[in-house]
């Protein structure tokens, strides 16, 4: 909402994962739907490949899973996304089709 400051919780977050798309019949993650913080505003939803997300995390981006709330630019954060053993993880859970709470699109 215009004139409403960004919440303190979201000030240190760079990307929020909203959903993931897995290949049909496999556990291979193809693309992620994300929003990116740009100063005090959030971008429109766009898609990143797992390789692109890995590069951003390695470069120091703070990435969380979350969901959009009622007003634009307002998100509820869930778990931190990171790298462990060369793979993407939500908390300590691998980013797998059946093992994650990330919605599918």
Secondary structure, 3 states (H helix, E strand, C coil): CCCCCCCHHHCCCCEEEEEEEECCCCCCEEEEEEEEEECCEECCCEEECHHHHHHHHHCCCCEEEEEECCCCCCEEEEEEEEEECCEEEECCEECCCCCCCCCEC
